[in-house]
């Protein structure tokens, strides 16, 4: 597959568009700075002062990897505290914008130019994608690492050059240093490898290659994760605090979970909610505190038009079960996401399900590719897709400036309060020294 010059121009335009819709009014929308963003800022300031945990460690209070805070601290040094909001959100803006490139390369392997371009612009303008891309939350970083991993893993199978497998392993290791769900990424690769081996007509011949490639990725990932694992072992109780709050099976008793009284009721509820959210793309619970700040007004993970395209794309893919290797990534990510959602509180939680975001749009690509090949359907299809883009942007930006989102993001600081807060309320910090950053 060779990408043409005309194609590159369109892709660059999409890249610029992706950056602009993330950067526009970023210091005003979302309308406040959440507690999580404040924590990212504080930990990044500690890093600049030389008082933060190591590059490999975990940061307070949620015990997430410090890697994302090191990225933020870099932008704080460049931009200074006067542009703190931009600095803490810029890593998400940049990585989510760059995710367009590996995403397009992957789907272009299977689809023609027009559906590939349309799918890419739908992916980058999704209100789900936009919300996490315009925040300091680091879960959207995983999407970039995941897509880059698949690209180099695919290159390894195509070119048979070990350097591609090593690079894939490095990005697999980075998954351990992003949002927590990145630590189960190897489960996706394991399921993918099993699907590939079972469906491969030359499975006996390729069995060693499947096993060795998985083993190389595993070893590189674990070697990268080892320094953090040592840190976790020394701070085990702190690290386990968040899993104890989010994992269903770590609860001592079922009483109090959405009014249920038995573990059987909880298991049924978890399964139904996950099935509705991931497979049927139904609305999430309106009273779920986290999803109220992740998705507009309790919306489903995607809009209605995209929902139809995803379900139709899944149907198309199932008819090509063992003929397309990308289908195994779809099945593996679906199964892993279903598992994550089933064992964690408040399913389906769009923050923990972020790895399935690009997978949904792979399925959109199958639908658009099928429809684009129908007679006299290309122009109506382009118009339909741009309507979806417009609707997603309108939904997101109307919601981003709403009082509903402002309330859902509490506890938070108003943007106008941040300068005073930075000056007077950073504990145990030499104020003068910090305020000199960026001057």
ChimeraX attribute file (.defattr): number of C-alpha atoms within 10 A of each C-alpha:
attribute: neighborCount
match mode: 1-to-1
recipient: residues
	/A:1	8
	/A:2	7
	/A:3	10
	/A:4	9
	/A:5	9
	/A:6	8
	/A:7	14
	/A:8	11
	/A:9	11
	/A:10	13
	/A:11	19
	/A:12	13
	/A:13	13
	/A:14	21
	/A:15	19
	/A:16	12
	/A:17	16
	/A:18	24
	/A:19	19
	/A:20	14
	/A:21	19
	/A:22	26
	/A:23	18
	/A:24	11
	/A:25	13
	/A:26	18
	/A:27	18
	/A:28	16
	/A:29	22
	/A:30	22
	/A:31	22
	/A:32	25
	/A:33	25
	/A:34	22
	/A:35	14
	/A:36	17
	/A:37	20
	/A:38	18
	/A:39	17
	/A:40	27
	/A:41	24
	/A:42	21
	/A:43	23
	/A:44	29
	/A:45	24
	/A:46	17
	/A:47	20
	/A:48	18
	/A:49	14
	/A:50	10
	/A:51	12
	/A:52	20
	/A:53	20
	/A:54	17
	/A:55	17
	/A:56	19
	/A:57	20
	/A:58	24
	/A:59	23
	/A:60	16
	/A:61	14
	/A:62	15
	/A:63	17
	/A:64	20
	/A:65	23
	/A:66	25
	/A:67	22
	/A:68	24
	/A:69	29
	/A:70	21
	/A:71	16
	/A:72	28
	/A:73	26
	/A:74	17
	/A:75	22
	/A:76	25
	/A:77	18
	/A:78	14
	/A:79	16
	/A:80	19
	/A:81	24
	/A:82	17
	/A:83	15
	/A:84	21
	/A:85	22
	/A:86	24
	/A:87	24
	/A:88	27
	/A:89	26
	/A:90	23
	/A:91	25
	/A:92	27
	/A:93	26
	/A:94	18
	/A:95	19
	/A:96	26
	/A:97	23
	/A:98	16
	/A:99	25
	/A:100	22
	/A:101	18
	/A:102	19
	/A:103	26
	/A:104	22
	/A:105	17
	/A:106	18
	/A:107	22
	/A:108	20
	/A:109	13
	/A:110	16
	/A:111	19
	/A:112	16
	/A:113	18
	/A:114	17
	/A:115	26
	/A:116	26
	/A:117	21
	/A:118	22
	/A:119	25
	/A:120	28
	/A:121	23
	/A:122	22
	/A:123	28
	/A:124	28
	/A:125	23
	/A:126	24
	/A:127	27
	/A:128	24
	/A:129	24
	/A:130	25
	/A:131	23
	/A:132	24
	/A:133	28
	/A:134	28
	/A:135	26
	/A:136	28
	/A:137	22
	/A:138	26
	/A:139	25
	/A:140	28
	/A:141	27
	/A:142	27
	/A:143	25
	/A:144	25
	/A:145	25
	/A:146	22
	/A:147	24
	/A:148	22
	/A:149	24
	/A:150	20
	/A:151	18
	/A:152	21
	/A:153	20
	/A:154	18
	/A:155	17
	/A:156	19
	/A:157	15
	/A:158	10
	/A:159	11
	/A:160	11
	/A:161	11
	/A:162	15
	/A:163	13
	/A:164	20
	/A:165	22
	/A:166	18
	/A:167	19
	/A:168	28
	/A:169	26
	/A:170	18
	/A:171	24
	/A:172	29
	/A:173	27
	/A:174	21
	/A:175	27
	/A:176	23
	/A:177	26
	/A:178	23
	/A:179	20
	/A:180	19
	/A:181	18
	/A:182	24
	/A:183	17
	/A:184	14
	/A:185	19
	/A:186	19
	/A:187	15
	/A:188	21
	/A:189	21
	/A:190	17
	/A:191	18
	/A:192	22
	/A:193	20
	/A:194	17
	/A:195	18
	/A:196	22
	/A:197	20
	/A:198	13
	/A:199	15
	/A:200	16
	/A:201	11
	/A:202	10
	/A:203	14
	/A:204	11
	/A:205	11
	/A:206	14
	/A:207	16
	/A:208	12
	/A:209	14
	/A:210	18
	/A:211	14
	/A:212	12
	/A:213	19
	/A:214	18
	/A:215	14
	/A:216	16
	/A:217	23
	/A:218	18
	/A:219	14
	/A:220	20
	/A:221	22
	/A:222	17
	/A:223	14
	/A:224	20
	/A:225	19
	/A:226	14
	/A:227	14
	/A:228	21
	/A:229	17
	/A:230	13
	/A:231	16
	/A:232	18
	/A:233	10
	/A:234	11
	/A:235	14
	/A:236	12
	/A:237	10
	/A:238	15
	/A:239	20
	/A:240	13
	/A:241	13
	/A:242	15
	/A:243	15
	/A:244	14
	/A:245	12
	/A:246	14
	/A:247	16
	/A:248	21
	/A:249	15
	/A:250	12
	/A:251	13
	/A:252	8
	/A:253	12
	/A:254	17
	/A:255	13
	/A:256	8
	/A:257	16
	/A:258	10
	/A:259	10
	/A:260	13
	/A:261	13
	/A:262	12
	/A:263	15
	/A:264	11
	/A:265	13
	/A:266	20
	/A:267	14
	/A:268	12
	/A:269	17
	/A:270	21
	/A:271	18
	/A:272	14
	/A:273	21
	/A:274	26
	/A:275	18
	/A:276	16
	/A:277	22
	/A:278	21
	/A:279	15
	/A:280	14
	/A:281	22
	/A:282	20
	/A:283	17
	/A:284	24
	/A:285	19
	/A:286	12
	/A:287	10
	/A:288	15
	/A:289	14
	/A:290	15
	/A:291	24
	/A:292	20
	/A:293	20
	/A:294	22
	/A:295	27
	/A:296	22
	/A:297	18
	/A:298	17
	/A:299	21
	/A:300	23
	/A:301	29
	/A:302	21
	/A:303	18
	/A:304	14
	/A:305	13
	/A:306	22
	/A:307	20
	/A:308	16
	/A:309	19
	/A:310	26
	/A:311	18
	/A:312	17
	/A:313	22
	/A:314	22
	/A:315	15
	/A:316	15
	/A:317	22
	/A:318	12
	/A:319	9
	/A:320	12
	/A:321	15
	/A:322	17
	/A:323	13
	/A:324	12
	/A:325	16
	/A:326	21
	/A:327	22
	/A:328	23
	/A:329	22
	/A:330	20
	/A:331	20
	/A:332	21
	/A:333	25
	/A:334	20
	/A:335	16
	/A:336	21
	/A:337	22
	/A:338	22
	/A:339	13
	/A:340	20
	/A:341	25
	/A:342	24
	/A:343	18
	/A:344	20
	/A:345	18
	/A:346	25
	/A:347	27
	/A:348	32
	/A:349	23
	/A:350	24
	/A:351	19
	/A:352	18
	/A:353	21
	/A:354	23
	/A:355	27
	/A:356	22
	/A:357	19
	/A:358	23
	/A:359	23
	/A:360	24
	/A:361	24
	/A:362	28
	/A:363	25
	/A:364	28
	/A:365	28
	/A:366	25
	/A:367	24
	/A:368	25
	/A:369	22
	/A:370	15
	/A:371	16
	/A:372	20
	/A:373	12
	/A:374	9
	/A:375	7
	/A:376	10
	/A:377	11
	/A:378	17
	/A:379	10
	/A:380	11
	/A:381	17
	/A:382	17
	/A:383	11
	/A:384	14
	/A:385	20
	/A:386	14
	/A:387	13
	/A:388	20
	/A:389	20
	/A:390	15
	/A:391	16
	/A:392	20
	/A:393	17
	/A:394	13
	/A:395	18
	/A:396	22
	/A:397	17
	/A:398	13
	/A:399	21
	/A:400	21
	/A:401	15
	/A:402	15
	/A:403	11
	/A:404	14
	/A:405	21
	/A:406	22
	/A:407	14
	/A:408	17
	/A:409	22
	/A:410	15
	/A:411	13
	/A:412	18
	/A:413	18
	/A:414	14
	/A:415	16
	/A:416	12
	/A:417	11
	/A:418	19
	/A:419	14
	/A:420	9
	/A:421	11
	/A:422	20
	/A:423	15
	/A:424	10
	/A:425	12
	/A:426	13
	/A:427	9
	/A:428	7
	/A:429	17
	/A:430	11
	/A:431	14
	/A:432	9
	/A:433	9
	/A:434	18
	/A:435	14
	/A:436	12
	/A:437	16
	/A:438	14
	/A:439	10
